[in-house]
Amino acid sequence: MKASGATPNHESLNKLGSAAFPFANHPIVAQLIDGRTYLRIPLDKTEQLYGFGLNFQTVHQRGKILELHVDHYGGKDNGRTHAPTPFYISSNGYGVFINSARYLKVWTGTGMRKDSKNFPTPKDRNSDKTWSSRNNGDEVEILVPAAGIEFYVFGGPKPLDAIKRYNLFNGGGYLPPRWGLGFTQRVMTRSTADDVEKEVNSFKEKGYPLDFVGLEPGWQSKAYPGTFSWDRNRFSEPASFVKSMLAKGIRLNLWINPYVSPDAPFYKDIRPLTGSHTVWLGAVPDFTIPKAQNLFFGQLKKDQVDIGISGYKIDEVDGYDHYLWPDVATFPSGINAEQMRQTYGLLMQRYSAEMFKNSNKRTFGLVRASNGGGTSFPYVIYNDYYNHEDFITALINSGFAGVLWTPEVRASKTGEEWLRRFQSNVFFANGDD
């Protein structure tokens, strides 16, 4: 929550009224062992659990073992996902939020302690066909690799009430501008201003609606790592180009990832404010340092937002391990690599959203990673995962995680390095809407 800067919407929370504390008769246990915090939260025999982030294949989470770790989703609901929000909801009508930027290990009723008051009678596997290798444990057990933990319990009385309280505790949902809920087309990486103009005209000629166009990495003079400056061969007059698009009612969205090329105009100034390791040989800004924020987002504001760019697609702030910084990396602020990994998507959302707000402009964009506290940001999570049968599950779980999510649909063109993309923005009202 500190990384996201989230603050509770007290007015709307008060409208929900009070709720009974769900663990009045069943104590929560916390222990500090070997510098790590062990948290045990009671679990009834029949209650079901939901949440624990943006999962794609499962809705029911009881009986799972998860490591909540920001990452590219790899096809398994094991906790490594784009928004591993440490928040879960019970069918008994309460929610629990662990306010930690660590890789949390979670056992959702899989273990049975020998001193449990609900210890079952052991069964003989040789003769009893009802024997099972799985326990129906009576606790959610959470291991936090830190010497202390802050957590919150949200009352009901229904599961939806607990979700409302969590979302409002994190500021409440964001109401997008109308164009942000409209039709989107992304163009090829090496598209020029003329190519974009032709694409927009083609939509108009065919009678197709179009609200905003996304420019992929080629809008920059260099990308992977990026310069965050226009490629003047493809876009010779960026201000005039953006103005002409706005005159046609077309907003522009720019692809970025935050890794700074040595050819970026602010590289020398920001280099001392970056981590020990690089991503694609680009410097990794420490966005917990105000000067680093000002240098990076100051470039975006001056070069793009001030001429009318309406939003960003923030890529590669999620994973994989082999291209993001390792857990042994260090950052000048002293924030460790694990915490930076868990919150980097939040930091990018927070300070880019503030940039638009300070300019008195609305925005709505795309991002690859979020976490607890990200409810009120004007961003939708997207990802490269194309098992369409899992999309409905992801939409359900995005509601449990307090984030927005959209599928990405691609159509390839032979010989092109990048693929044409269409983004359908899916909006869920969070909070009290």
N, C-alpha and C positions, 0 to 999 in steps of 0.2 A: 504493500500500500504506500510505503514511503517512496518507492520508485515511481509509481503511477501518479502520486499526488492526489489520490482520491480522497474526497471528504464527504461525509454522510449528508444526505438530504433529510434533515431533521423534520422539516414541515410535513413531508409526505410520510415519513416513518411514523410520526405521531398519529396520522390519520388511520393507520392500521391498528391502533390500539395496543393493548398489552397482551402478553401470552404467558402461559404457564411454563416454568422451567422444566424441560423434559427429563432431567436427571436428578430430581429432588430426592428420590429414594434409591438411586443407583449411582454411587459416586464415580466421578472421573478420576483416574489415577495418573500421576505424572512422576517420573523418576529421572534423575540425572546420574548416568553411569558412563564412566570413561569419557567424559566430555561431550556426551550425546544425550539427547532428551528422548525418553520413551513415554509415549502417551497412549493410554488405554481408555477407550470410550465404550460404555455398555451397549449391548446389542441384544434385542429380544430374539427368541428362537425363530419367529416367523416374519420379522420385518425385512423388507427389501431395501436396497440402497441404490441410489442413482447419482450420476455426476462424475467427479474425479477427472473432469476435463473433456476435451473434444475427442471422444471416441467415435469410431466409424462402424464398428461391427456388433457392439453389444450395448444394450440399454441397462440391463440388470447387472450390478457390479458386486453383489454379495458373492463371497467365495473366491474373489480375485486377489492376486498379489501383483502390485503395481509399483513402478518407480516413476514418480512424477518428474519428468525431465523434458524441457523444451527441446524439440527435435523435429526433423522432417518425419512425417508419418510413414512408417515402413510396412504397413499392412497388418499389424498386430496391435490389439488393444492391450498393451503392456505398460501404459503410462507415458511412453515417449511419443509425444504428439505436439501439435502446433500451439495448443493452449492447455497445458496440464494443470488446470485450475485446481488448487487444493481445497475444493469445496464439495461436500456431498450432502445429499438430501435423503431422508428416511421416509418410508411409507407411513411411519408413525407421525409424521407432520412436523419435523424439525430439520434444521440444517447445521452443519459444522464447517467452519472456515479456518484453515491453518494459515496464518499470516507469516509465511516464511519463503524466502527466495533461495531455498536449498533443494537438492534432489531428495525428495521425501520418499521413503519406502513405506508402503501401506499393505497391511494384511487385513482384508475385510471379512473377518469371521472365519479365518482358516485355521487358527490355532486354538488349542484347548489347554488351559493351564490346569495343573494338578490340584490347585486349591480352589477351582471354580465351584461356586455354589450350585451350578447346573451340570455338574460332571455326570455324563451318562454312564450307564452300565455297559462295560465292555462286552463285545460279541465274539463268538468263536467263528472264525472264518471257515474252519473245517466243516461246520455243520449248519451254520446260519446263513441263508442266502441273502439276508438283508444287510450283511456286513458291508461296510464301505470304507474305502481308503481315505475318504475325505471327512474332515471334521465339520460339524456345524457349530463353530465357535460362538462364544457369547460376548465378544469384544471386537471393536475395530482397533487395531494396533498400528501405531504410526511411529516410525523412527526418524528423528530429525537430527542430522549431523551437526548439531550446534548446542552450546551450553545454555539452553533456555528457549522458550517458545511462547508466542502470543497466539491465542486462538479464540474464536467467537462461536457462540451457540445462538442460532436464530430460531425463535419459536414459530408456531403455526397459527391456528390449529391444524391447517392442511399443508401438504407439501408445497403447493403453489404459494401459500402465504410466506413460508420460509424463503422461497426463491425471491419473492418480492422484497422481503426485508434485506436479503443479501445484496440485491441489485441497488436498492436505495441507499444502503450503507456505503456502497461504492459510488454514490453520486446519482444513480438513476440512468436510464437509457438515453441514447442520443437520438434526436429527431433529425433525420437527414434532410438536406434540401431536395426539392422535387426532382431536379435533374439527376441527383444521385441515385434515385430509384428507377431511372429510365433505362434506355437501351444503350448498350456499350459495344464498341468495336475496337479491338486492338490491331494495329498494323504491324507489318514486318519490321524486323530490327533495323534494316538499312533503308527504310522508307524516307523519302525526302518531303519537303514542304509541298511540292507539286503532287507527289503520290498521295499524301493525305487529302489534298484538295480534290483529287480525282475520286478518292474513296467516298468522301462526303457527298460529292455531286452524284455519284452512282446511287447512293442510298436515296437521295432526293428524287432522282429520275425514276427509280423503281417504286417510289411511294412508301419506302420503309422508314419507320421512325428511327431517329438517332439523336441521342442527347449528349454523349461525350465519347471522345476518341482517346485511346491510350497509345502513347508512343513508347516503344520498347527501347533497349539500351542504346541504339544507334543515334538517339537525339543528342547524346553526349559526344564530345570530341574523343574521349576514350572511356571504355568501360571494362569492368573486371580487372583492376580497380577503376573507379570512376573519377572524372575530373569535375563533374557537376557544373559543367559549362557547355554551351551549345556547340555542336559541330557546324561550323560556318559553311562547310561545303554542302551539307544537306539542308541547313536552315540558315540562309544568308542573312535574313533580317527577322530574328525571332519575334521582336515586339510587333512588327507589322503582321506577321503570320498569325500570332495569337489573337490580335485585334480582329483580323478578318474572320477567324473562326467564331469568335464571340458574336460578331455581327450576324452570323448565320445561325446563332443559337446553339453553337457547339462548344462545349467545355473541353479542355485538354487535361489529361492525366499523364504524368511522367513516371516511368520506371526508374527506380534507383535501388542500389544497396549502399550501405553507409561506409564502405571501405575506400579510403582516400588514396588516389593515385599520386605519385611524386610530381605529376604534371598538373595537379589541381592548383589553382591560384593561391590557395591558403595553406598548402601542404607544409611549408617551412614553419609557419606559425603554429599549426595544430600538432605537428609531429611530437613535440615534448609532452603533449597531453593525450597520448595514445598508449595502447597496451604494448607489452613486450613482444607479442607475436602478431603476425600479419594474416590477412585473409586475401588470397590471390595476389600476394605481395603488396596489398594495400594496407595502410595504417588503420587501426581500429580505434576510433575516438572514444575517450572516456566521457560519456555524456552525463555523468554525475558531477562534472566540473563545469561551472558556469561559463568560463572562458571557452572551453571546447564547444559548448552549446552555441555560444554567440558566433564563433567562427564558422561552424558548419551550417547552422540554420540561417545565419546572416547571409551566406553565399546563396542559399536557396531563395531567400526572400528577395535579395537584390536582383538576382539573375533570372528568376522565374515567377515568383508570386507577384512581385510588383508590376510585371507586365501582363498579368492576367491568368497565369496557370492556376487551375482550380483544385488540383489534388495530386497525390502520389500513389504509386504502387511500390510498396517497400518490400523488397525481396531479400531472401537469404539471411534472415535474422533468426532462423530456427535451427538448422542443422545442414548437413550431416557433420559428424564428428571429424571426418577426415578433411574438411575444409574450414571449419570454424576453429577458433583458438582452443588449445588443450586446457585441461583443468589446472595445469601447472603455470599457466600464463599469469602475469601480474599487471596491474593497472595503477597509474600514478595516484589515484585517489585512495588506494588501499582496499577498495572493494575487490573481493577475490573473484577468480575466474568463474566459479560455479554460480555465484550470485549474479554476475554480469550476464552469463548465459541465460539464466532464468528470467531476467528483466530487460534484456536489450530491446526486444520488441515493444515492451511497454514504454521505454525511454524514447524510442523513435516516434511512437504514436503521440506521446505526451507533448514533446517539444515541437513537433511539426504542427500539431493541432493548435498549440499556443501561438505559433507563428501566424496562422490564418486568423485566429481570434483577435490577436493584437492588431491585425490589419483590417479588422471589421469585415471579414469575408467568411462565407460558409465554405465548408469542404466536406468531402466524403471520399474515402480512398480504400485501398487494399493493403493488407499486411500479411506476412507469413507467420507471425508469432505474437501471442498475447499471454496473459496470465491473470491471476487474481488482481482486482483493482482496475481492470481494463474496461469495465462495463460502459462508462460514459464517453469513450473515445469514438470519434467519427470514422471508424475503420471496420471493414469486413475482412475476416480471415479467408484466404484462398490457399489452395495447395495443388500440387501435381499428383493427384490420385484419381484414377479414372475407372474404378469399379463402381459403376453407376448404381448397382443394386444396394450399395452401402450409403448412398446419399441421404436417404430418408433418416437412417439412424444418426448420421452426423447432424442433420437439422434438429432432431430431437435433443441430442446431447449438447448442442450449442446453447439451447435454452437452459439446460441445467448448469452450464459453465458460465453464464452471464456474458457471452460473446455472440457476435454475428458471424455467420459462415456462408460462403457461396461456392458452388462447384465451378470448375473451369472446364469449358468444352472447347476442344481443339479440332481444327481441320488443317491437314498438312498440304503443302505445295512442294512438288518435287524440286530438289536442288536448293531449297531455302534452308539456311542454318536455323532460323527460328520459325515457329509455327504461328499461323493466324489464330488468334484467340477471341473467344467471345465470353464475356463475363455476365452472368445473370445475378444481379444483386438481390439477395433475399434479406428482408428486414423483419426482425421480430421486435415487438415493443417490449422493452424491459421496464422494470420499475412498476409504477402504478398506472400505466396506460393500458 
